[in-house]
Amino acid sequence: MAERTILHCDANSFFASVELLLHPEYKDAPVAVCGSEEERRGIVLAKNAVAKKYGIETAETVYSAKKKCPQLVILPPHYDQYVKYSRELNRIYERYTDRIEPFGIDESWLDVTGSRRLFGGGLAIAERIRGDVKNELGLTVSIGVSFNKVFAKLGSDYKKPDGITEITRENMGQIVHPLPVGTLLFIGRRTIEALEKMGIKTIGDLAAAGPLFLEKRFGKHGVTISRYARGEDEGPVLVPSEQDRAKSIGSGVTFSSDLVGEEAVERGLMPLCEEVAAQLRYQNRVASTLSLTVRDEFLRTISRQIPLTPPTDLAKALLDRALELYRLEWSPQKPIRMLTVTAMNLCEAEAEQITLFDEEQHEKRQKRRDLEKTVDEIRSKYGKDALSYGQNGTAPSVRRHRRDEN
Ligand SMILES: [Mg+2]
């Protein structure tokens, strides 16, 4: 089979860039897009390049961001606008191929193998896309060009903003191999830690390690990451209708210090529920069962399930039910080491909306949903860190686990 040409296009500082199009007067000011104070505990969803210079980070609180930069301009998110611009971006990509796989709201893979001859190759297509996006939308994109998806993604991260990087079989040793293993797609924090203990620090180290050795240590995932490091990713660019649907969606955290008491547990559960809800919305699905897994300091684990009526894709509804389970099943003073929230029994969102809701309720939910969608961006970023699929090729489920970053 002929070599493929895959592009990964990533809109730079997407939320902040769109906000600056709407508010050109802040073009040279430090700007952060933040969720509503009460609903989101004031979390930074995105920042522009000027704010970045002050050390402001995505997902930190407005409070700490303002401490770093008192003159920081805080703008509320406009999710409808982000969706509109996301569609416009993909409309531009469609000029060059119909094989487009969106990855979150501001990234897409394009398989342009079939249109190389028409436009003069992957780099030429990337240059055209970069120009079209800048001239027509006023946004910048970083684009990776390569022979597989994983390296195309690496390429789009390589030169930001407004850069194009081509990774070929000839230059991969030079560009890809020196990068830390953590920059490779789907390698989570725990895998990174384990690899580093084994002396595997760069993608080059990973490529050189024996696949059998990695399989022994990490199972199937070891084989996958070994192939990725060697540029053997054969994953096709899938249009949305071809993508695998997860049977359940979950997110868990092992905390660096134990949680005690309902307030602490609520704080621990909130980001997990937000992330699961965001994944549900991204897949346009609702869940009718919630599962909560709790582990104590002695690694004793309980797992309980509770119905979600009506089925939901809202973080608040997941959180309420998770807290209910916690109160029922856990004594308040018992320390908690790990929490996992999983949405189960998933079905398509539309069917539920028509049958179960009157208009007013529907509207309320829609508002809540719009609000919650503002955090989808960072949630999807976390997801890219540590997505893991069901083992042994059984029913796929999306589940991430990360350590508390305090
Ligand atoms: Mg981006």
Residues whose N, C-alpha, C, O or C-beta is under 5 A from the ligand:
A	BS01	MG	D10 A11 N12 S13 F14 D106
